[in-house]
Amino acid sequence: MTEAMKGKTAIVTGGSRGIGFAAATALHAAGANVVLTSRSQDDAVHAASALGERALGMGAHVADQAAARACVDEAMRTYGSVDVLVNNAGTNAAHGPVLQQDYARFAKTMDVNLWAPILWSSLVVDAWMGQHGGSIVNTASIGGYSVSHGIGVYNVSKAALIHLTKQLAIELGPAVRVNAVAPGVVRTKLAEALWSEHEEALNSKTPLRRIGEPQDVSSAIMFLASNESSWITGETLVVDGGQVIDAGPPPERGLVPRASGAAANG
């Protein structure tokens, strides 16, 4: 997809590291101007400088309406359009059983993981996409399709984001396409507690026998952001190496059933 994004501008929230930085890198390599955000201005500027020309880093708490508006306004002033929005910033502030969370931790998780995508989407639609079209990609999680101990509020927020993706697709079509990716466990700081001491066990349950890398997810984001997916909207693409299947260890050699007759060729 070399130069597939030439002349377009993309905003990536939470773009200074992990999946966000990988997505910003892929979009930039495809020719896009990229505005990436981070809570830390220094981190945002450092990440943008690593990309070079056509990249701008801005510090902004993703749920801060004034900061979000300033980022979108600056993107418009600097590059003249916002054609792609990647709602990537996320948090898991509410650890433990759902009923043991206080309102502050619940609200922080929902503000970042659910409200912020609504906020940023509304701003880019008003600023450009509503009249000129564009593509929005949300970073959800396979947690939005399952339940697990310890991250219940996070999973609820991602389930809601998957539903929000469908809702926005019908509200913003045909001018704007809205899709999402649902990563499994990826080698990022946010997910470190899930893999740092459990990588071998995770690999054994994953059909592709490895956890994800940020580039695995950024490739999917790039596909959904580009015209290669021009007839796809309201969908969530699972990118997890098969983790959600939980296949378990491979069978012993010789125990895999073999097809025969017509079925073997069909």
Residue, then its C-alpha position, 0 to 999 in steps of 0.5 A: m500500500t505504498e503511497a496509498m495515503k498520499g495527500k491524506t491526513a490521519i490523527v492517531t490518539g495514543g500514538s506515541r507508543g505501542i499499537g498507536f505508534a505502529a499505526a502512525t508509522a504505517l500511515h506515514a509510510a503510506g504517504a499520509n500526514v500524521v498527527l499523533t497525540s499523547r498525554s505527554q507533550d514530550d512523548a508526542v513530539h518525540a514520536a513525531s520526530a521519529l517519523g520525520e516530515r509530515a508528522l506532528g505530535m501534540g499533547a492532549h488527554v484524550a477525554d479533554q474536549a478542549a485539548a481534542r478540539a485543539c488537536v483537530d483544529e491544528a491538523m486542519r490548519t497545518y494539513g487542510s484535512v482530516d481523512v482518517l481518525v484512529n481512536n487508539a488511546g485506551t486505559n485499564a484503570a479499574h482492576g479487579p471484580v466489577l463490584q469492587q470498583d469505585y466510580a472514579r476508576f469506572a469513569k476514567t475507564m469509560d471516559v478514555n475507552l468509550w467517550a473519547p472515541i465519540l468526542w474525537s469522531s464528532l470533532v473530525v466529522d464536523a471539521w472535515m469528514g461530514q462533507h468530504g468523507g473519511s474513515i474512522v478506526n477504533t481500537a477495541s479488544i477481544g475482551g469485548y467478546s468475552v469475560s475474564h477475571g480482573i478486567g471486567v470494566y475494561n471488557v465492558s468498555k470495549a464491548a460498548l466500543i464494538h457496538l458504538t462502531k456499528q452505531l456510528a457506521i449507520e449514522l455516518g454512512p455513506a460519507v464516513r466508514v467506521n470500523a474497529v480492530a479487536p486485538g488479542v494480547v499484544r506486546t505493549k505496555l498497556a497489556e504488559a501484565l497479561w504477557s510479561e510473566h505468562e507469554e509461554a502459556l499464552n503461546s500454547k493456547t494460541p493457534l499461531r503460537r505467539i502473542g501479537e506485535p504492534q505491527d500485526v494490529s497496525s496492518a489491520i488498521m491500515f487496511l480498514a483506513s484505506n480504500e482497500s476496504s472501501w465496502i466495509t463499514g460497521e465491522t470489527l476485525v479480530v487480530d489475535g493469532g487465534q487467541v479467542i479460539d483458545a485451541g490449547p496445545p497441538p495434538e500428538r503426531g499421528l492423532v490428527p484425523r485425516a479426511s478421505g474420499a471426496a471430502a479430502n479434495g473438497 
